[in-house]
Amino acid sequence: MGTPGRLEGKIAIITGGASGIGRGAVDLFIAEGAKVIVGDVQDDKGARIEEDHAGKAFYIHTDVSNEAQVKAMIDLAAQKFGRLDCLFNNAGYVGHSGGVVDVTPEGFRTTMDVLVLGVMLGMKHAAPVMIKQGSGSIINTASIAGIGTSWGPIIYSTAKAAVMHATKWAAIDLAEHKIRANAICPGGIVTPIFAKAMGAPSQLADQTLDLVQTAFDDLQPIPRAGLPADIAEAALFLASDGSSFVTGQSLAVDGGITSGRIRVAEEEGGAFAPLVEMLSEHIEPNAI
């Protein structure tokens, strides 16, 4: 008989779980013994997860900016399993691009609705379930863009800073119920989000991962690109009983990029030049 996994018998919800960081976390959490409800808007990929993890993964269409859909996702865990041990608020996208002069009210609202309101709604509806059982771990995906400037567009960066602060606030608010709240701040992680931010359709974005990895290999002091598995391992620690005395923290998983000199080769066009060239017919004019 094998050693029990670190999440043996636990119930988790992972939003944005159909691809990228979320899919990596789904696979790892299930491997460590959890049953996982996956909330996403990519129904085809959600169906594939249920096929890959029959009886252990359960997909529900969830736009995290829609409160009724978020509540339905949380209710599914409560009704199906009677508990919720971990909520990983991971769903997101880059949203509106550009700097200060590019801000629009619509771009601000749509970006904040997914990145900040989505986290707030997840915590709001998960908290009563966790309070009733007297335990739980909430994990929110922030970003190094919330730690410092120049790692993302202004609205995205502002949203991720808000997620970090909301996480700390929630940690204090819920601590008496033995509910923990922590954030993860990914650095350069190989996912389709960068190509999607440039305007590439989803199917094409999935084909850019090799180029993204090459672009990130020399971005940070640790000379390799970050992978979804790196973030999944951090989430596993925060979801597990091994982090029972950790709350209110924002953990940078970034290969050291926020701590020291950027290891970027001075090449014409920069590290993203091959990716930009590949997507030149698809990207929006102000996306770079």
C-alpha positions in Angstrom: 0.0 0.0 0.0 1.4 3.4 -1.0 2.1 6.4 1.2 -1.0 8.6 1.4 -0.8 11.8 -0.7 -0.5 15.2 0.9 -4.1 16.0 0.0 -5.6 12.6 0.7 -9.3 12.9 1.2 -9.4 16.6 0.6 -11.9 18.5 -1.6 -10.5 21.4 -3.7 -11.9 23.9 -6.2 -9.5 25.3 -8.8 -10.7 28.1 -11.0 -9.1 28.6 -14.4 -8.2 24.9 -14.0 -8.6 23.9 -17.7 -5.3 25.1 -18.9 -1.9 26.6 -17.9 -1.2 26.9 -14.2 -4.6 25.7 -13.3 -4.4 22.5 -15.2 -1.0 21.8 -13.6 -2.5 22.3 -10.2 -5.5 20.0 -11.0 -3.2 17.2 -12.1 -1.0 17.5 -9.0 -3.8 17.9 -6.5 -5.4 14.7 -7.8 -2.1 12.9 -7.8 -1.8 13.8 -4.1 -5.2 12.4 -3.2 -7.7 15.3 -3.7 -10.9 15.4 -5.6 -11.1 18.6 -7.6 -13.9 20.7 -8.9 -12.7 22.7 -11.9 -14.2 26.0 -12.7 -13.5 27.5 -16.2 -15.1 28.8 -19.3 -13.2 26.5 -21.7 -15.8 23.7 -21.9 -13.9 21.6 -24.3 -10.8 21.5 -22.1 -13.0 21.0 -19.1 -14.5 17.9 -20.6 -11.0 16.6 -21.3 -10.1 16.9 -17.7 -13.1 14.8 -16.6 -12.0 12.2 -19.1 -8.4 12.2 -17.9 -9.4 12.1 -14.2 -12.6 10.1 -14.3 -14.4 10.2 -10.9 -11.8 12.6 -9.4 -12.3 15.8 -11.4 -15.6 17.5 -12.0 -16.0 20.4 -14.4 -18.5 23.3 -14.1 -18.7 26.2 -16.5 -17.7 29.2 -14.4 -17.2 32.9 -15.3 -15.6 34.1 -12.1 -17.0 37.6 -12.6 -20.5 36.2 -12.5 -21.6 35.8 -8.9 -24.4 33.2 -9.7 -21.9 31.0 -11.5 -19.3 31.3 -8.7 -21.9 30.4 -6.1 -23.0 27.4 -8.2 -19.4 26.2 -8.3 -19.0 26.5 -4.5 -22.5 24.9 -4.0 -21.4 21.9 -6.1 -18.6 21.1 -3.7 -20.9 21.5 -0.6 -23.6 19.4 -2.1 -21.5 16.7 -3.7 -18.9 16.3 -0.9 -20.3 18.2 2.1 -17.1 20.2 2.5 -14.5 22.3 0.9 -10.9 22.1 2.0 -9.2 24.4 -0.5 -10.3 27.1 -2.9 -7.6 28.1 -5.4 -8.7 31.3 -7.1 -6.5 31.0 -10.1 -8.7 32.2 -13.0 -7.4 35.2 -14.9 -6.1 36.9 -18.0 -4.0 39.9 -18.8 -6.9 42.1 -19.6 -6.6 45.6 -20.9 -3.1 46.4 -22.1 -1.0 49.5 -22.0 0.1 52.2 -19.6 -1.5 55.2 -17.9 -2.6 57.0 -21.1 -4.2 53.8 -22.4 -6.6 53.3 -19.5 -10.3 53.2 -20.4 -13.3 52.8 -18.0 -14.4 49.7 -19.9 -10.9 48.1 -19.9 -10.6 48.8 -16.2 -13.9 47.3 -15.3 -13.6 44.1 -17.4 -10.0 43.5 -16.1 -10.9 44.2 -12.5 -14.1 42.1 -12.7 -12.1 38.9 -13.5 -8.9 39.5 -11.6 -10.2 41.1 -8.4 -14.0 40.7 -8.2 -13.6 37.0 -9.2 -11.3 36.5 -6.2 -13.6 38.4 -3.9 -16.6 36.3 -5.0 -14.8 33.1 -4.6 -13.7 33.9 -1.0 -17.2 35.3 -0.2 -19.0 32.0 -1.1 -16.3 29.6 0.1 -16.0 31.2 3.5 -19.4 30.1 4.9 -18.7 26.5 4.0 -15.2 26.6 5.6 -16.5 28.5 8.6 -19.1 25.7 9.2 -16.4 23.0 9.1 -13.8 25.1 11.0 -11.0 24.8 8.5 -9.9 25.6 5.0 -7.2 27.1 2.8 -7.8 29.9 0.3 -5.1 30.4 -2.3 -5.2 33.4 -4.7 -3.1 33.8 -7.8 -1.5 37.2 -7.7 1.6 38.1 -9.7 5.1 39.6 -9.5 3.3 42.5 -11.4 1.6 43.3 -8.1 5.0 43.4 -6.3 6.8 45.9 -8.6 6.4 47.9 -11.8 7.1 47.0 -15.4 6.0 43.3 -15.1 2.6 43.9 -16.7 0.1 46.5 -17.9 -1.0 49.1 -15.4 -4.5 47.8 -14.8 -3.3 44.1 -14.5 -0.6 45.2 -12.1 -3.0 47.2 -10.0 -5.4 44.3 -9.9 -2.7 41.9 -8.7 -1.6 44.3 -6.0 -5.2 44.4 -4.9 -5.4 40.6 -4.8 -2.3 40.5 -2.5 -3.9 43.0 -0.1 -7.3 41.3 -0.2 -5.6 38.1 0.7 -3.9 39.5 3.8 -7.2 41.1 4.8 -9.1 37.8 4.4 -6.4 36.0 6.4 -7.0 38.2 9.4 -10.8 38.1 9.0 -11.0 34.3 8.8 -8.2 33.3 11.1 -10.4 32.6 14.1 -12.2 30.0 12.1 -8.9 28.2 11.3 -9.2 29.3 7.7 -5.9 30.4 6.0 -5.5 32.7 3.0 -2.3 33.1 1.0 -1.4 34.3 -2.4 1.1 33.1 -5.0 2.9 35.6 -7.2 4.1 33.8 -10.4 7.0 35.1 -12.4 7.7 34.1 -16.0 5.6 30.9 -16.3 5.2 29.1 -19.6 1.5 29.3 -20.4 -0.7 30.5 -23.3 -1.6 33.7 -21.5 1.1 35.8 -23.1 0.0 34.9 -26.7 -3.6 35.4 -25.7 -2.7 38.9 -24.4 -1.2 39.7 -27.8 -4.6 38.8 -29.4 -3.9 35.3 -30.5 -6.9 32.9 -30.6 -6.8 30.1 -28.0 -5.8 27.3 -30.4 -2.9 29.3 -31.7 -1.8 30.4 -28.3 -1.5 26.8 -27.2 1.1 26.3 -30.0 3.4 29.1 -28.7 4.6 27.4 -25.5 8.0 26.5 -26.9 8.6 30.1 -28.0 7.5 31.4 -24.6 9.8 28.9 -22.8 12.7 30.1 -24.9 11.9 33.7 -24.2 11.8 33.0 -20.4 14.9 30.7 -20.2 17.2 33.7 -19.5 14.7 36.1 -18.0 15.5 35.5 -14.3 18.5 34.5 -12.2 17.6 30.9 -12.2 18.4 30.1 -15.9 15.2 28.3 -16.9 11.6 29.3 -17.6 9.1 28.7 -14.9 6.6 25.9 -15.5 3.0 25.4 -14.3 4.3 22.6 -12.1 6.4 25.2 -10.2 3.2 27.1 -9.2 1.3 23.9 -8.6 3.9 22.7 -6.1 3.6 26.0 -4.2 -0.2 25.7 -4.2 0.1 22.1 -3.0 2.1 23.3 0.0 -0.4 26.0 0.8 -3.3 23.6 0.4 -1.8 20.9 2.6 -1.6 20.6 6.3 2.1 21.2 6.0 1.4 25.0 5.8 -1.1 25.0 8.8 0.8 27.9 10.4 1.1 30.0 7.2 -1.4 32.7 6.4 -1.6 36.2 5.1 1.5 35.7 2.9 2.3 36.4 -0.8 4.8 33.9 -2.1 6.8 34.9 -5.1 7.6 31.9 -7.3 9.7 33.7 -9.8 13.2 32.2 -10.1 14.6 35.2 -8.2 13.5 37.8 -10.8 12.2 40.2 -8.1 15.3 39.8 -6.0 18.1 40.6 -8.4 19.4 41.5 -11.9 17.4 40.4 -14.9 19.3 37.9 -17.0 18.2 39.0 -20.4 20.4 38.7 -23.5 20.7 42.0 -25.4 19.4 40.7 -28.7 17.8 42.8 -31.4 14.0 42.8 -30.8 14.3 41.2 -27.3 13.6 37.7 -26.0 10.0 37.9 -27.3 10.9 38.7 -30.9 10.3 35.1 -32.2 6.9 35.0 -30.5 5.9 38.4 -31.8 6.9 37.4 -35.3 4.9 34.2 -35.1 1.8 36.1 -34.0 2.3 39.1 -36.2 -0.9 38.5 -38.2 -3.0 38.0 -35.1 -1.8 40.4 -32.4 -3.5 43.7 -31.6 -1.5 46.8 -32.5 -1.0 48.0 -28.9 -0.5 44.6 -27.4 3.3 44.7 -27.2 
